[in-house]
Amino acid sequence: MFGSAAEELAFLRAYESVTLWKPQVVADNVLTGIFLADATYRGALAALLLQESVEAVRRLTAVWGALSDRTVPPARRLRRPLPRADEVRALADLVGMTEEPRDLLARLGIGEDGADSAHELASFGGLTWFAEAVRCAESGPPDVTLAPPEEPGRASRLVWSGTDRSGAPVRIEIELEDNQVIALGDATGDFVTWAREFLAAYIDARAGGGG
């Protein structure tokens, strides 16, 4: 698949600087425009934001898998299809049981360059919710609808309705309040930042003669 170690490193650098970064670039642009756009666009733009967050958490999980299990070279593992919901859920469970963020670095086999992201990942409590969002999209793009506010004066709710890989129906909702939309964009940026920092730490170590 790769003709040389140099080709593998080139792939990893491109994956870190382009593939991993793409969801954040899209999310940042959506957030820039969503509060200025016509109100009728908010549901569609929020759905796009949710879609990018799902890709971002799956790519974070892919980087985690590639670095934590090197029985297959990371570059080759990252060429595989993106992780499914059960893998995201397994990562959520592992992170939830980790008391010391540096234990995450040890699992990844990287040094202190990834310490900030390990600390932030360890304190993030929403991976399980995003695993459910991934499950909702496992069999293809979910149907997107808007549900009316649960109470007068509240925002409408974005509803994703899909099926997991076994065909079971899955439904998730987010309220289209400004703070919820912003939090979704922030989470996307976090997933991208953590994945990029972990992978960059591995690339730097390998380019410098490390593992």
C-alpha positions in Angstrom: 0.0 0.0 0.0 2.9 2.3 0.8 6.2 2.0 -1.1 8.4 3.4 1.6 8.5 4.9 5.1 8.7 8.3 3.5 5.4 7.7 1.7 3.7 6.6 5.0 4.9 9.8 6.7 3.7 11.9 3.8 0.3 10.3 4.1 0.2 10.8 7.9 1.1 14.5 7.5 -1.6 15.0 4.9 -4.1 13.2 7.1 -3.2 15.4 10.0 -3.2 18.7 8.1 -6.1 18.2 5.8 -8.3 15.2 6.5 -8.5 15.7 10.2 -8.9 19.5 9.9 -11.7 19.5 7.4 -14.7 19.1 9.9 -13.4 22.0 11.9 -13.0 24.2 8.9 -16.6 23.4 7.8 -18.0 23.8 11.4 -16.2 27.2 11.8 -17.7 28.5 8.6 -21.2 27.2 9.6 -20.9 29.0 13.0 -19.8 32.2 11.3 -22.9 32.3 9.2 -25.6 30.5 11.1 -26.6 33.4 13.4 -26.6 35.9 10.4 -28.5 33.7 8.0 -32.2 33.7 7.5 -33.9 31.9 10.4 -35.3 29.3 8.0 -31.8 28.1 7.3 -30.9 27.3 10.9 -32.2 23.7 10.9 -30.3 22.8 7.8 -27.1 24.5 8.9 -27.3 22.9 12.4 -27.8 19.5 10.7 -24.6 20.2 8.7 -22.8 21.1 11.9 -24.0 17.8 13.5 -22.8 15.9 10.5 -19.3 17.4 10.8 -19.2 16.6 14.5 -20.0 13.0 13.8 -17.1 12.8 11.3 -14.8 14.5 13.7 -15.5 12.1 16.6 -15.1 9.1 14.2 -11.7 10.4 13.0 -10.6 11.0 16.6 -11.6 7.4 17.3 -9.7 6.3 14.2 -6.5 8.1 15.4 -7.0 6.5 18.8 -7.2 3.1 17.3 -4.3 3.6 15.0 -1.9 4.7 17.7 -3.1 2.5 20.6 -2.8 -0.7 18.6 0.2 -0.7 16.3 0.0 -4.3 15.3 -0.9 -2.7 11.9 1.1 0.4 11.0 -0.9 3.6 11.8 -0.9 4.9 8.3 -2.4 1.6 7.0 -5.0 1.5 9.8 -6.1 5.1 9.0 -6.8 4.0 5.4 -9.6 1.7 6.7 -13.3 2.8 6.9 -14.1 5.1 9.7 -15.0 3.5 13.1 -18.6 2.6 13.9 -20.6 3.6 16.9 -19.4 0.6 19.1 -15.8 1.8 18.7 -16.7 5.4 19.7 -18.6 4.0 22.7 -15.6 1.8 23.7 -13.4 4.9 23.6 -16.0 6.8 25.7 -16.0 4.0 28.2 -12.2 3.8 28.4 -11.8 7.6 28.8 -14.5 7.6 31.5 -12.7 5.0 33.5 -9.3 6.7 33.2 -8.3 8.7 36.3 -5.0 10.0 35.2 -4.9 11.8 31.8 -1.2 10.7 31.3 -2.5 7.1 31.2 -4.1 8.1 27.9 -0.7 9.2 26.6 0.8 5.8 27.6 -2.0 4.0 25.8 -1.3 6.0 22.7 2.5 5.6 23.0 3.2 9.3 22.6 5.0 11.8 24.7 4.1 15.0 26.5 3.4 16.8 23.2 -0.1 15.3 23.6 -0.6 16.2 27.2 -3.0 19.1 26.8 -5.3 17.1 24.6 -5.2 14.1 26.8 -6.2 16.3 29.8 -9.1 17.8 27.8 -10.2 14.5 26.5 -10.2 13.0 30.0 -12.5 15.8 31.3 -14.9 15.7 28.3 -18.1 14.1 29.3 -20.0 13.9 26.0 -18.5 11.1 24.0 -21.3 8.7 24.8 -23.9 11.1 23.3 -21.7 11.4 20.2 -21.5 7.6 19.9 -25.3 7.6 19.7 -25.1 10.2 17.0 -22.7 8.0 15.1 -25.1 5.1 15.5 -27.9 7.1 14.1 -25.9 7.6 10.9 -24.4 4.1 10.5 -26.7 3.1 7.6 -26.6 6.3 5.7 -27.5 10.0 6.2 -30.3 10.4 8.7 -33.6 12.0 8.0 -33.6 15.6 9.3 -36.7 17.2 10.7 -37.6 20.1 13.0 -39.8 19.5 16.0 -41.7 22.3 17.7 -40.4 23.7 21.0 -41.2 21.7 24.1 -42.2 24.8 26.0 -43.4 28.3 24.9 -40.4 30.6 24.3 -38.0 27.8 23.7 -36.3 27.0 20.4 -37.3 24.3 17.9 -35.5 21.0 18.1 -33.4 19.4 15.3 -34.3 15.7 15.0 -32.0 13.1 13.4 -33.8 9.9 12.6 -31.8 7.0 11.2 -30.9 3.3 11.7 -27.8 1.6 13.0 -26.0 -1.1 11.2 -28.4 -3.8 12.5 -31.4 -1.8 11.1 -32.6 -0.7 14.5 -34.1 2.8 14.5 -32.2 5.6 16.3 -33.3 9.1 17.0 -31.4 12.0 18.5 -32.4 15.6 19.1 -30.7 18.9 19.9 -32.4 22.1 20.8 -31.6 24.9 18.4 -30.8 27.4 21.2 -27.7 29.5 20.5 -25.7 27.9 23.3 -26.5 24.4 22.1 -25.4 25.2 18.5 -22.2 26.8 19.7 -21.5 23.8 22.0 -21.8 21.5 19.0 -19.3 23.5 17.0 -17.0 23.7 20.0 -17.1 19.9 20.4 -16.2 19.5 16.7 -13.2 21.7 17.1 -12.2 19.8 20.2 -12.3 16.4 18.5 -10.3 17.8 15.6 -7.7 19.4 17.9 -7.2 16.3 20.0 -6.9 14.0 17.0 -4.4 16.3 15.3 -2.3 16.8 18.4 -2.1 13.0 19.1 -1.2 12.2 15.5 1.3 15.1 15.2 3.0 13.9 18.4 3.4 10.4 16.8 4.6 11.9 13.5 7.2 14.1 15.2 8.5 11.2 17.2 8.7 8.9 14.2 10.4 11.6 12.0 12.9 12.2 14.8 13.7 8.5 14.9 11.1 7.5 17.6 8.6 4.7 17.4 
